[in-house]
Amino acid sequence: MTGTIRYVWLLLLPLFFACKEQVKEIPVADFFKEEAKSGFALAPDGNSLSYLKLENNIQNIVIEDIATGHTTQITNFNDKNIKYYFWVSDKELVYYKKNPLRNNVSLFIVNKDGKNERQLKGEENSRLRILKDQLIDNKYLLVSSNRRDSTVFDVYRLNVRNGKMEMAVKNPGNITNWYTDAKAKLRLATASDGVNQTLLYREDESRPFKPVLTNDFKTTLIPIAFSDTRPNVIYAISNVNRDKNALVEIDGNTGKEMSVLFSNDTLNVVEAQYSMSIKRVAFVVCETWKKEKFYLDDSVKNFYQRIEKLLPETESRIIDHDKTENVFLLSTYTDKNPGSYYLYTVATNSLKKLSDNNPVIKEKEMSDVKPITYSSRDGLTIHGYLTLPKNAAPNNLPLVVLTHNGLINRSSWNYNAEVQFFANRGYAVFQANYRGSSGYGKSFAAAGLKQWGAKINDDIEDGVRWLVKQHIVNAKKVAIYGSGFGGYIALNSLYTNPGTYACAASNSGVINLFSYLKTIPPFLKGNLQLFYDIIGNPVTDVAYMRQASPVFHADKIKVPVFIAQSANDKWVNLGEVVQFVKELNKQNQDITFLEKSFDDTQKHTGVDKQKYYLALELFLNNHLKKK
């Protein structure tokens, strides 16, 4: 009897969806609006908040008095963008200003009332990183810079009163990261020989660094903070001698693991939050199909439970707080909501909304992003996400496969404008976290090494086949699309997995692995061997890399292709892409080429984005929906 009822329900399912309210087509521009306010931050005393205000495609800093609500715009640029900023005291901020024509930045300090602005660093070609965003002796910032040698970062004390920099520690040539304790004392570093990473420690700044622990690049060891009561103890996220990341305590003197604060064989720790008020790690974050907090302190758990009651059925994270941890800035999101910014005050347990990321998006009009799991052809468990068009029957749908960018990255459960855009246009959207994606443990990440154009593509194809077998997707109406390395996979899949995809689209996609390796900047040359192990060695892996590079296989691509590329892209050569497009056109296929006026790291106008997504929409409509 149960089987009969289930069969009748399946017969009625299309009728159920047919009776649902018809979904309206949302304008392209609505999905891809830039945030009017972003980059919220709090002054250390909690009396002022700041944010970046976007107007005419230019960002400027605005200060708001929390008590009165009075706002003051303290920068007034019309040709340059604020790339990044932060508070260094209760009354002063430091900001980076980017010159879009020369692609370099200068550094300034300014009072919160907009007065007494001073330049700290000119538009030179060297890079500067802030190691600790707090002033030492009310005048020094600890920074690292490659001004002496473009391939390495030395540590300097930057005097914000006169702009002078004096070297604090010279990089011997292999240091890739520097770490400070809570008092801005430089006590930890990591060194790399390209394959192995070594942790270096010193008890105080009067002593030399000494190596205490060495691991290969497949092993994760991320320092989080020093213990406040035990100066030699380091809190770290680590998968040393385990598959999944755990939160551990490490003895800085020996490099040995002292204790495990959080570990689970099925969960991978991706974040850990240290609290200055309780002087310990407050919680860890693990990511399976979505991120979840695991609390290490009951008071912190109670704190978040109060926030959850004020913001039910939404994800929230702290982006800043005052030094007493009484005033907090929160950001929120769901899979169907781009999210908002809030000010939370502990004393009154109250929230004040500051801004919506994209107020024109209505949550009720968006589609659910659901986790899925399937098996690859060689037995690996692959996780991903499936988003169906709202109110559409899950049957015989056209599909867009959205491949994530990055060599070490993953798709996550969150609001994704592209996903919702495609779903609104009637496409199912499939995101696969193929082997090599981050967040699933050491073994899964290692399984993706040098598998570009091979098992990585097979994992994605296996997901498509699974969806077809479930009758959710029409096998003849499948497109694959991505940006960066996602675009690379889209193009690569057309000849490594022929017959699976009706068309493909690439946004700033890598087309030549040999050329890509040549674009690695000098300060990353120390990690070149790491790139070789992930992508391939251009000397010893020539045949593999040539097979995996789409630029050499235009003659094998037999379906329509959409390619968008910017001349400003640091990783992909526009001339090489243009030549690749010419070769594709020889195959008598419908090739759409769009030269963008922006690269994906730039702030760009709504007009720029609208032009790009309208072209992509037309391409998919012609080669997928009408097919």
N, C-alpha and C positions, 0 to 999 in steps of 0.2 A: 504493500500500500504506500509506503514511504517513497519508493522509487517512482510510482505513478504521480504522486504529488510533486516531486522534484521535476519530473518531465513536463507536467502541465505548467509549472512555474517558468521553466525555460521557454516554453511556447508563448507565454504571456509577457515575457520580459521585453521584447521589442515594442509591444503595444503599450507597456508601461512607460517606456522612454518616449514613445511617440506622443503620449498625452502630456508630457512635460512642457513647461513654458519654453517657447522658442528663444534661443540665445541670440542676443543682439551682437552685431559686429562692432567691436570697439576700435576707434581710430588708432592707427599706428602710433601717432604722436603721443597718445595717452599712456602707452606702455613704457615709452623710453624717455620720459621727462627726466631732466637732471634735478637733483635735490636743490630746492631753493635755499635751505639751510642745512649745513653739515658740519662735521668736525667739531662737535660740541666739547667743551672742556670747562673745568672748574678752577678758580683761583685756590691756592692752598688754604686760605682762611675761610673759604666757603661763602664769601660775601658777593662774589661776582661770578658770572658764567660768560663764556665766549662762544662764538661760532663763526663759520665762514658763510657769508651771504653771497649768493650767486646772482649777478645782474649783468645782462648783456654779455654773457659768457665769461665774465671776469669775477673772481672771488676776492672779497675783502673781509677783514676781521671786524666783527661787531662785539662790543662789550655790553652786558646787561647787568644792572644792579639788581640783585635778587630781591632785596627788600622793597624797592620802589618800582621795579620794572622799567626804569629809565634806560634807554639804549644809546650808545655812542659808537659810530663807525670810526675806527681809529686809523684805517688805511683807506686811500682813495685812488686806487690804480685804475687805469683804463686800457692798459696795454700789456700788463703782466699779471700772472696769477700767483696767489699764495699757495705754495706747494705743500707746506706743513708748518705748524706752529705749536708752541707749548708755553705754559706759564713757568717762570723760573723763580718767582717770588709773589707775594701778595699783590704787588703793584706793577710787575713787569712781565712782558712776554717776549719771546724770541720767535722769529719767523723766517722761513725760506721764501724768497721771491724768485720765480722762474721766468727767464727770458725766453719766450716761445720761438724767437727767430734764431737764437744762438744755442738753444737747448742747454743752458747752464743756469746755475742758481747763485744768488748772493744771500748773505745772512745779515739780519738786522735785529736790534733790540729796541723796544719802545715801551713807554709807560702806558698803563691801562687807560689813561685819559687821552692818549694819542700824542702826547708831548715827548720831547727829548729823545727823538728817534736817532739811533746811531748805527752805522754800518759796521759789522764785525768781520765780514768776509766779502771780497769782491767777486766778480764774475770770472773767476779763473777756472781752468779745466779740471782741477783736482776736486775730489769728493770729500765731504765732511759728514761724519756721523756723530750724533750725540750719544754718549755712553750713559749719562745720568742726568736727568732733567731737573737737577737741583743745584743751587749755587753753593760753592765751597768758599768759606770766609767772605760771603756776600759779594764775591766778584769773579770767581772762577767757575767755568763749566769744563767738565772732563769730556773731551771729544777724541775721535780718531780721524785721521786724514791720510790720504795717499799723495800729499803735496811733495814729499821728498822723493818718493819712488812710486810710480803709477801702479805697480803690481802689489804693493803691500800697504797696510794701514798702521802708522805709528800712533801713539797716544800723546795728546797735547793737553795742556791747561790753557784754555781760552779765557783771557781777561775781558769780561764784558764791559768793563769801564773804559778801556783804551783800545780794545780790539787786538792786542798782541797775543801771540801764541808761543808758548815755550814747551819744548818736548819733555814729556814725563817719562815715557818708555819708548825706546827705539825697537822697532820690529826686526828680529834677526832674519826675517825672510820667510818664515813658515807659519806665523800666527794668523789665524783666520777670524777669531773672535776674542773680544776682551770683555770681562765681567767685573762689576763692582759689588761691594757689599752695601748695606743700607745707609752707611755713612759716606758713600761715594769714594771709598778706598778701593783701588785697583788690586784685586787679589786672586783673580782666576783668568785663565786664557785657554784657548784650544789651538793646537797646531796641527797641520796636515801636511803629509808628503804626497797628497793626491789620491791616496787609497786609504791609509790609516789615519785615524784622528787621535791625538794625544791631549790629555787634560793636564794642565800645568797649574800649580798652586803655590801660594806663599802666605805665610802667617800675617805679615804686615808689609807695608810698602818699603821698609828698610831692607828687606831680604830679597834675594833673587828668586825667580820662578824656578820650580823644579818639576820635572815630569812625574806623574804619579799613576797614570792609567792610559793604556793604548788599546783602541778597538779599530776594527775595519769599518769601511763606510756603510756596511749593511746594518751596523749596530747604532741604535739611538742612545745618546746621552745628552740631555738638555738641562743645564743648571737652571734652577728656578730662584733660589734665594739662599742666603746663609742663615744658619740658626742664630737667633739673637742672644741666647744664653750659652751656646757652645760654639765659639767662633770658628772652630775647625770643621764644623759639620755643614755639609752642603745638601740642600734638598734638590732632588733632580728627578726628571722623567727618564727612565732607563729600561732598555730591553736587553741589557747585558746578561748573558746566560739564560735568556728566556725568549719566547716568541712574541709575546704581547708587552707593550709598554706598561710599566708600573711606576708608582711614586716611591722613591727610596731615600734613605739617608746615606751619604757617603762621607767617609773620613778623609778630609783634605790632605792629611799628612801621609796617608798610605794609598789612597785611591780605592780602598776596599769598601764594599757595601756593608753598612752597619746594621740596618734594619729596613724592613719593607713596611711602608705606611699604608699603601693600598695596592692590591694586586688581584687579578682575576684572569683565569686561563682563557676566558671567552671575551673579555673586554679589553680594549686598547685605550690607555690614557692618552688624551691629546692635549689637555690643558691642566694646569694646576694654579690655584690662586693663593698667594701668600698674603696674609692680613697683618698690617703693621700694628693694629690695635691689640690683637690677641697673640702676636709674635709667633705665629705658626702657619702652616698651610691649612687653609680653611676648607677647601674642597678640591676635588679633581673632576674633570669632565671627560667622559668616555663617549665615543661616537660609534653607534651601530647603524641603524637606519636613521636615527636622529641623535642629537646630543643630549646627554643626561648628566646631571650633577650627582656626585656622591660625596656626602658631607663628612668631614672629619672633626667637626665641632658642633655641638648642639645649639649654641647660641647663634651661629651662622645659619644653621638649618632653620631655626625659628625666624630669623631675619628674612630669609627668602620665602618662607611660607606666608609671611605677612604681605610681601610683595605679590605673591601669586594670588592671594585673595583679592588684591586690588586690580590685578591684571589677569583674570581667569582665561584659560584656553589660549594662551599666547606664550611664546618663548621670550625670555628677557635675559639681558646680560649687562653687567656693570661696565661702563666705559670710562668712568672717572669718579673720584670722590675727593672730599677735602681731607686735610691732614688728621682731623679728629674722627673721621669716618662717621659723621653725622649727616652730611649732605651727599647725595649720590646722583650721578647721571646714568640713566638707563636707556638702552635701545631695545626695541621689541620687534618681533616679526612672527609670521606663520608661513605656511606654504602658499596661502592665498592673500596675504597682506604684506605689502612692502615694508610696513613697520612704522614706528614713531619713536620720538625721543621724549623722555620724561625726566623731571626733577623730583627726586624722592627725599623727603626729610624724615629722619628717624624719630626725632622728638615728637612729632605730631602724627607720624604714620600717614603722611599725606603725599599725594602725587599731583604734579602740575605738568600738563602736556605742553611741550615746547614746540614741536613741529611734527608733521607727517612727511615721510619720505616721498610719497606720491599720492596726494589727496584725491586725485581723480579716479584712482583704482578702487572699485567697490568689491569687497571681499565676497559678497554673495554671487558675483558674476564670474568669479575665478573657479578653477578646477582643482580637485584634490590631487595631491602628489602622493602616490602610494608606493610603499616598498615592495619589491619583488625579489625572488631568489630562484636561481636555476643552476643546472650543472653544465659545465663545459664538456667538450667531447673527450677530454682526457681526465675528467673526474673532479676538477676543481669546483668549489661552490662559488658562484658569482652573484654578487648583490647589485641591485640597481633600483631604479624608480620608473614607474609608469604613470603617466598623466593622460587621462581620457578627456575628450571634449565634453563640456558640461551638457548634461541631459541627453547625451548620445548613447545609443545601445552599444555595448562592447562587442561588436560583431563586424568583421570585414572592413575595418577602418584603414584609411591611409595613415602611414606612419612616418614620423621624422625621428631618426636616430640622432640624438644630440651627444656628441663625444666631448668629454671635458678636456681642457687645456692643461699644460704642465707636464713635465717629466715625472714629478713626484706630486701627485695631486689626487683629488677625487670629486665626484659629484656628491652633494649633501642635500638633506631635506631643508629647504628654505624657500623663500620667494625668489623665483627666477623669471625675469620679465620675458625672456625668449621662450621659455616653456609655456607660460600663460598666453603669449601671443600666438604661438603655433596651435595650442589647444583651442583658443578662441576662433581660429580659422578652420577648425574641424579636423585637425590632425591629432592622432595619438602621439605622445612623445615618450621615447624610451631613452633612459640614461643608464649606461652600464659602468660599473666600477670594475673594469677589467683587471686582470693580473698586473701587478706593478702599481696599482692605485694605492694611495696612502690610507692608513687607518685600520688595516686588517691584519697587521702583524708582520714580523720580519720575513717569514717564509713566503707569504703572499706577495710582498714587495719584491723579493728576490726572484720570484717566478717570472717577473716581467722583464728582467735584464736582457737586452739585445733581442727582444721579441717583437720589435716594431716591424709591421708588415708580415707578421707570422702569427704566433699564438694570441697576441693582443687582438688582432683583427678577428681571429677565430672565436674568441670569447664574445665579441660583439655580435658576430654572425649567429652564434649559437643562441643568443638571446632573441634575435629576430626570428629564428626558426621556432623557438619555443612559443613566441607570441602568435606565430602563424598556426602552429599546432593547436593552440587554445582557441583558434578561430576568432581571435580579437583583431587580427591584422590581415589585410589583403596582401598576399605575397607579391603581387605585381605592382603595388603602390607603396614602395619603401624608399625613402630618401635618407641620406646620411649627411650630417652637417656639423661643423665645429669651427672653433677659432684657434689660432696658434697651432699647437700640436694636435688639437682636436680637428682642425682643418687638414692637417697633414694626414691623420688617420682616415678622414673622409676620402681624400684623393687616393691614398694608398690602397684603400679597400676596393676600389673600382677594378684594379687589375689583380690583386691578390685573392679576392673573393668575387670573381665575376659572376654575374647573373643574379646576385642578391639585391642590388640596388638599382632602382629605375633612374636615379639621378643623384648628384652630389653637389654640395656647396661648401666653399672654403673661405673663411674670413681670416686674412693675414696668415694663411697656413704655410708651414715650412714645406718646401718642395725638394730641398737638396740637403741631406744630412752633412755632407762634406762642407758646404757653404755655411751651414748653421754653426758648425764647430769653429769656423774662422771668425765668427762674429762675437765670440766670447771675449768680454773686455779684459784688460790687463789685470785688474784686481781679482779676477776669478781664475787666472791661469794656474794658481796653486791647486785648484780643483779640477784641472783638465782631465786627469786620469779618472776622476769620478764620472765625468761626462762620457769618457771612452767606455767605461764599464756599463753604463746605462744605455748609451746609443750605439757605440761601436768605435773601434780604433781606425782612423783613416789610413793607417799604414798596414796593419795586419788584418783588418776586416773589410778590405776593399770590395770583395764580391758581395758580401752580405749588405753592406751599406749602399752599394749601387742598386741592388735588387730592391732595397727598402725605400729608395728615393724616387718619388713620382716623376721628377724632371727627366729621368731616363726612360720613361715608359709611356709617353704620350700616345704612342702607336697602339697600345693595348687598351686604351680607354675608349669604350664604345657607347657611352651614354652621355646625355646632356650634363654640363658642368657650369656652375656659377663660381666665379673667383673674384674676390674683392681684395685690394691691396693698396697700401699707402706708400708713398715715396719716403715717408719719415720713419718707416719701420726699421728698428735697429737690428732685427734678427733675420729679415728676409729682404733680398735684393730685388727691387722693382724690375730692373732690366732683365733679370733671369726669369721672373714671373711672366713678363711680356713675351719673351721668347717661347716659354712653355705654352702660353695661350696660342701663339702662332702655330706651334706644332699640333696642339689639340684641334685647331680649326681645320687642319689638313685631313682630319678623320671624318669630315662631313657631319659632325654632330652640332647640336645647338649649344654654342659656348657663349656665356654671358660674362663679360669682364667689366668690372667697375673699379676705377682708380679713385680711392677715397682721399679726401682732403685732410684726413686725420688718421693717427694711429690709435690703437686701443688703450694706450696709456694716457692719452690727452683728454682734457675736458673738451667736449665738442657741442656744437649747437644742436638744438632740436631739429633744425633743418637738415643738418648733416646726417643725423641718425634716421630721420624720416626718409630721406632719399635712399639710404642703404636698405632699410627694411622694406620699403615699398618695392624696390627692385628684387629683393629676395622673395617677397610674397608673390610677385608676378611670376617669377621663375618656378616656384613650387606649384603655383596654380596651373601653369601650362604643362608641367611635366609630371605631376603627381595627381592632382585632383581631377584633371580632365582626362587622364590616361585611361 
